[in-house]
Amino acid sequence: MRFLSFFLLSGLWCGLLFAQRPADYSSQQAAGYQLGVIPGLQTLDKALHFAVVGDWGRQGEYRQRDVALQMARAMAGLSGSFIISTGDNFYPSGVMSTQDPLWQSSFEQVYTYAWLQAPWYPVLGNHDYGGNPDAQVAYSGISRRWRMPGRYYSFKKRLPGGGKVLFVCIDTNGLEPGYYKNEDLAPALSQQDTTAQLQWLRQTLSDTDPDLRWRVVVGHHPVYTAGKRIAVTGPVRKVIEPILNRYAVDLYLCGHDHDLQYNKPAGPTHHFLSGAGSELSNFPHKTPENVFYAGVNGFMTFSIQADQFLVQAIDYKGEILFSRVLSKAQTARK
């Protein structure tokens, strides 16, 4: 009887732990919200909610505007706090200054919805190095929502239910040896001290804050991918994966491949690729690490509590392609 009672209580506790519910738009609609909803969108109570999008800056084309609309709907349904951009923010060759016209045509005039006026935390992609990457850093002094204080940086967010999340945004371009032979990328890359950045990364991840519950690293290049660039992840993986493992990083968020993926190799880190903000590159491969792949325009949302998080992959039509709740305990196994 005691065993049965324990079993039932344990089952009830697990049910509560993983409880999720449909997102409720009613209070938004009562206040006059008319943008529309995402059917089936889920949420977790007392969670930190945000969206992740990458490889998007194409002046509204390649369904960039369609993705922007669905992101706004998701942020409204979740009451999202911020947006993470996984790089390649401006095609084809970044921006040259804070006054570059692409700021308007690819960012300001595309992500116009009220719920997309939340803070954006971007990282740099390889296309961003075709222009002046420091112009994107400088734009943080002009825009109220563009938050890129350096080519790499970190920030913390408090969880509504208690605890904190550490976000570490890195510049992975210097880890690609071939870029130093590219006449368009090499000049700006030569200004980057990759060794210093990696020392900073280790130091930042070793944070001993007792309230820290999750460590999230954001970079442009994938450590694992089942997409087009499956054959060129080696250099980045060789450098980054040992650091992710050593500091028990929970999530690695990236782009570069133009699709949506969830990869889970052995070790503590869940790898989420969100690089489908505009132009697609739908070239799937079967890999032992791949859990989910969709070669369709879209983005991801995350809802993080102290001991679990909910991830949802949403396409440009507002269809939920993938949804899963993962617990803190599951960060140690596949």
Wavefront OBJ file of the C-alpha trace (Angstrom):
o trace
v 0.000 0.000 0.000
v 2.801 2.414 0.875
v 4.503 1.572 -2.412
v 1.248 2.146 -4.295
v 0.683 5.465 -2.559
v 4.233 6.518 -3.322
v 3.772 5.476 -6.949
v 0.550 7.455 -7.289
v 2.026 10.520 -5.629
v 5.103 10.280 -7.820
v 2.939 10.032 -10.895
v 0.914 13.043 -9.771
v 4.110 15.026 -9.147
v 5.466 14.125 -12.588
v 2.163 15.129 -14.151
v 2.346 18.490 -12.444
v 5.973 18.911 -13.420
v 5.230 18.424 -17.094
v 1.837 20.176 -17.055
v 1.291 22.493 -19.968
v -1.831 24.233 -21.121
v -3.109 26.006 -24.227
v -2.025 29.613 -24.598
v -4.860 31.954 -23.618
v -5.391 34.953 -25.879
v -8.585 36.096 -24.139
v -7.048 38.913 -22.076
v -5.209 40.185 -25.153
v -8.384 40.117 -27.226
v -10.361 41.850 -24.468
v -7.818 44.657 -24.649
v -8.311 45.000 -28.424
v -5.773 42.546 -29.848
v -6.827 41.532 -33.393
v -3.712 40.019 -34.973
v -4.910 36.429 -34.742
v -3.892 33.333 -32.801
v -1.770 30.230 -33.304
v -4.075 27.217 -32.830
v -2.626 24.671 -30.442
v 0.052 26.958 -29.033
v 1.035 25.695 -25.566
v 2.462 27.457 -22.549
v 3.879 26.776 -19.105
v 2.829 28.796 -16.068
v 5.365 31.044 -14.347
v 7.859 30.589 -17.166
v 10.263 32.784 -19.122
v 8.996 32.917 -22.716
v 10.982 33.952 -25.803
v 11.283 33.317 -29.544
v 14.327 32.274 -31.595
v 14.743 33.091 -35.293
v 17.746 33.108 -37.595
v 18.980 33.761 -41.136
v 16.231 36.271 -41.803
v 17.390 39.579 -43.305
v 16.064 39.556 -46.886
v 14.021 42.757 -47.080
v 10.807 40.917 -46.275
v 11.140 38.406 -49.098
v 11.373 34.585 -48.999
v 8.435 34.535 -46.550
v 10.285 36.685 -44.034
v 7.132 38.757 -43.498
v 5.011 35.631 -43.055
v 7.388 34.368 -40.367
v 7.312 37.787 -38.686
v 3.506 37.679 -38.439
v 3.488 34.237 -36.814
v 6.252 35.284 -34.418
v 4.102 38.205 -33.319
v 1.140 35.897 -32.768
v 3.276 33.479 -30.745
v 4.787 36.239 -28.637
v 1.284 37.562 -27.923
v -0.014 34.135 -26.907
v 2.955 33.449 -24.646
v 3.447 37.026 -23.419
v 7.008 36.636 -24.673
v 9.763 38.698 -23.101
v 12.407 38.857 -25.853
v 13.691 37.462 -29.152
v 17.018 35.787 -29.913
v 18.488 36.042 -33.415
v 20.926 33.286 -34.370
v 22.765 35.347 -36.992
v 22.931 36.147 -40.691
v 20.835 39.134 -39.803
v 21.366 40.935 -43.117
v 21.786 39.462 -46.588
v 23.725 39.339 -48.752
v 26.648 41.063 -47.003
v 25.633 42.527 -43.667
v 25.323 46.275 -43.119
v 28.001 48.905 -43.587
v 26.860 51.443 -40.985
v 24.085 52.266 -38.551
v 22.459 54.246 -41.382
v 22.548 51.402 -43.909
v 19.128 51.173 -45.682
v 18.938 47.475 -44.813
v 18.163 48.367 -41.206
v 14.839 49.707 -42.425
v 14.036 47.309 -45.269
v 15.106 44.080 -43.530
v 14.426 44.812 -39.843
v 12.481 47.894 -38.803
v 9.872 47.707 -41.596
v 9.433 43.926 -41.384
v 9.180 43.281 -37.640
v 6.670 46.063 -37.079
v 4.138 44.294 -34.851
v 3.733 45.455 -31.272
v 4.826 42.131 -29.752
v 8.030 42.219 -31.800
v 9.116 45.494 -30.180
v 10.532 43.411 -27.340
v 14.325 43.276 -26.906
v 16.254 41.425 -29.628
v 19.501 39.668 -28.678
v 21.412 38.877 -31.897
v 24.654 37.097 -32.721
v 26.737 37.573 -35.860
v 26.591 35.188 -38.815
v 29.032 34.781 -41.685
v 26.976 37.035 -43.973
v 27.121 39.761 -41.333
v 30.904 39.717 -41.705
v 30.581 40.670 -45.366
v 29.834 44.183 -44.155
v 30.804 45.942 -40.932
v 29.894 43.723 -37.952
v 30.657 46.522 -35.532
v 27.867 48.556 -37.122
v 25.457 46.008 -35.668
v 27.065 46.505 -32.272
v 26.773 50.285 -32.665
v 23.095 50.054 -33.632
v 22.409 49.089 -30.026
v 23.007 52.754 -29.211
v 20.266 53.795 -31.643
v 17.594 51.146 -31.354
v 15.575 50.555 -28.206
v 15.167 46.865 -29.011
v 18.440 45.824 -30.714
v 20.667 44.596 -27.850
v 24.162 43.666 -29.087
v 26.720 45.283 -26.768
v 29.636 43.456 -28.399
v 30.549 40.782 -30.913
v 30.071 38.417 -27.987
v 28.317 39.095 -24.692
v 26.125 37.569 -21.987
v 23.029 38.434 -20.009
v 20.821 36.899 -17.338
v 17.066 36.648 -17.049
v 15.069 35.886 -13.911
v 12.568 33.063 -13.972
v 9.096 34.084 -12.733
v 9.005 31.056 -10.439
v 12.495 31.651 -9.042
v 16.003 31.167 -10.344
v 17.902 32.612 -13.296
v 18.940 31.719 -16.837
v 22.381 32.645 -18.162
v 22.475 33.417 -21.891
v 25.924 33.491 -23.497
v 26.002 34.873 -27.039
v 29.169 34.005 -28.938
v 30.749 34.779 -32.317
v 31.473 31.442 -34.007
v 32.811 32.918 -37.256
v 36.392 32.891 -36.059
v 36.178 29.112 -35.592
v 35.768 28.502 -39.337
v 39.301 28.321 -40.859
v 38.059 28.809 -44.410
v 36.666 32.237 -43.616
v 40.159 33.635 -43.155
v 40.803 32.872 -46.838
v 37.650 34.677 -47.933
v 38.472 38.195 -49.109
v 35.042 39.478 -48.064
v 35.096 38.032 -44.522
v 38.781 38.085 -43.588
v 39.237 41.861 -42.994
v 36.647 42.057 -40.221
v 37.555 38.629 -38.847
v 41.172 39.672 -38.423
v 39.973 42.101 -35.741
v 38.574 39.237 -33.666
v 40.707 37.548 -30.993
v 39.176 34.071 -30.909
v 41.484 32.873 -28.128
v 40.370 35.732 -25.895
v 36.738 34.993 -26.672
v 37.099 31.339 -25.706
v 38.773 32.314 -22.436
v 35.878 34.688 -21.801
v 33.381 31.936 -22.675
v 34.871 29.523 -20.136
v 34.993 32.191 -17.462
v 31.407 33.262 -18.117
v 30.062 29.713 -18.044
v 31.839 29.019 -14.757
v 29.506 31.478 -13.027
v 28.833 30.246 -9.485
v 25.621 32.214 -8.927
v 23.578 29.905 -6.637
v 20.337 31.015 -8.326
v 21.509 29.933 -11.765
v 19.291 27.132 -13.092
v 20.073 27.024 -16.831
v 23.027 27.810 -19.082
v 22.194 28.670 -22.692
v 24.802 29.346 -25.386
v 23.818 31.066 -28.630
v 26.009 30.907 -31.740
v 25.491 31.066 -35.476
v 27.178 27.842 -36.576
v 25.753 24.467 -35.532
v 27.710 21.955 -33.511
v 25.340 19.272 -34.827
v 23.139 19.464 -37.900
v 21.124 17.122 -40.073
v 20.883 19.733 -42.799
v 22.839 21.018 -45.763
v 26.048 21.762 -43.833
v 26.380 18.352 -42.182
v 29.915 17.915 -43.565
v 31.354 21.215 -42.290
v 30.489 21.217 -38.579
v 33.828 19.674 -37.572
v 35.896 22.764 -36.705
v 33.150 24.360 -34.608
v 32.275 21.093 -32.881
v 35.907 20.379 -32.034
v 36.213 23.660 -30.144
v 32.730 24.254 -28.737
v 31.461 20.815 -27.724
v 34.113 20.181 -25.020
v 33.198 23.529 -23.473
v 29.478 22.742 -23.585
v 30.144 19.419 -21.884
v 32.552 20.749 -19.273
v 30.180 23.448 -18.055
v 27.004 21.366 -18.471
v 25.409 23.807 -20.896
v 21.718 22.958 -21.185
v 20.836 24.467 -24.573
v 22.846 25.458 -27.644
v 20.857 27.673 -30.032
v 22.109 28.299 -33.559
v 21.233 28.858 -37.220
v 23.346 28.769 -40.415
v 21.392 25.896 -41.951
v 18.122 27.304 -43.238
v 15.721 24.919 -41.560
v 14.414 23.940 -38.102
v 16.051 21.155 -36.087
v 16.413 19.511 -32.694
v 19.541 17.397 -32.243
v 20.472 15.554 -29.049
v 23.896 13.924 -28.920
v 25.233 12.238 -25.800
v 25.971 14.721 -23.051
v 24.096 17.481 -21.255
v 23.290 19.810 -24.170
v 20.137 20.043 -26.281
v 20.939 21.519 -29.711
v 18.218 23.596 -31.371
v 18.729 25.035 -34.858
v 16.421 27.867 -35.896
v 17.657 29.275 -39.202
v 14.489 29.412 -41.302
v 13.588 33.106 -41.009
v 13.650 33.625 -44.785
v 15.381 31.694 -47.599
v 15.321 27.895 -47.189
v 17.918 25.181 -47.754
v 15.969 21.950 -47.351
v 18.585 19.170 -47.526
v 17.792 16.660 -44.732
v 20.157 13.891 -43.653
v 19.603 10.985 -41.297
v 21.850 11.239 -38.254
v 21.756 9.454 -34.893
v 21.524 12.792 -33.080
v 18.580 14.204 -35.014
v 15.222 14.169 -33.248
v 13.327 16.675 -35.400
v 13.900 18.250 -38.810
v 11.675 20.506 -40.923
v 12.814 22.252 -44.085
v 10.195 24.969 -43.897
v 10.170 28.665 -43.023
v 9.569 29.302 -39.352
v 10.987 29.870 -35.876
v 10.999 28.398 -32.376
v 9.625 29.442 -29.015
v 10.867 28.462 -25.567
v 9.130 28.552 -22.197
v 11.548 27.918 -19.328
v 10.729 27.107 -15.716
v 13.192 26.252 -12.960
v 13.217 22.515 -13.721
v 11.851 22.131 -17.242
v 11.352 23.885 -20.545
v 8.891 23.704 -23.426
v 10.117 24.112 -27.006
v 7.795 24.616 -29.990
v 8.722 24.849 -33.679
v 6.207 26.925 -35.644
v 6.073 27.435 -39.398
v 5.207 30.498 -41.491
v 1.530 29.472 -41.585
v 1.255 29.205 -37.811
v 1.298 25.403 -37.729
v 3.083 23.807 -34.778
v 5.505 21.293 -36.265
v 7.136 20.077 -33.060
v 6.463 20.471 -29.352
v 8.210 18.881 -26.405
v 8.675 19.433 -22.686
v 12.115 18.469 -21.384
v 13.121 18.345 -17.751
v 16.367 19.396 -16.127
v 17.109 15.710 -15.464
v 16.916 15.001 -19.197
v 19.820 17.299 -20.006
v 22.195 14.492 -19.046
v 20.892 11.870 -21.439
v 19.801 11.518 -25.027
l 1 2 3 4 5 6 7 8 9 10 11 12 13 14 15 16 17 18 19 20 21 22 23 24 25 26 27 28 29 30 31 32 33 34 35 36 37 38 39 40 41 42 43 44 45 46 47 48 49 50 51 52 53 54 55 56 57 58 59 60 61 62 63 64 65 66 67 68 69 70 71 72 73 74 75 76 77 78 79 80 81 82 83 84 85 86 87 88 89 90 91 92 93 94 95 96 97 98 99 100 101 102 103 104 105 106 107 108 109 110 111 112 113 114 115 116 117 118 119 120 121 122 123 124 125 126 127 128 129 130 131 132 133 134 135 136 137 138 139 140 141 142 143 144 145 146 147 148 149 150 151 152 153 154 155 156 157 158 159 160 161 162 163 164 165 166 167 168 169 170 171 172 173 174 175 176 177 178 179 180 181 182 183 184 185 186 187 188 189 190 191 192 193 194 195 196 197 198 199 200 201 202 203 204 205 206 207 208 209 210 211 212 213 214 215 216 217 218 219 220 221 222 223 224 225 226 227 228 229 230 231 232 233 234 235 236 237 238 239 240 241 242 243 244 245 246 247 248 249 250 251 252 253 254 255 256 257 258 259 260 261 262 263 264 265 266 267 268 269 270 271 272 273 274 275 276 277 278 279 280 281 282 283 284 285 286 287 288 289 290 291 292 293 294 295 296 297 298 299 300 301 302 303 304 305 306 307 308 309 310 311 312 313 314 315 316 317 318 319 320 321 322 323 324 325 326 327 328 329 330 331 332 333 334
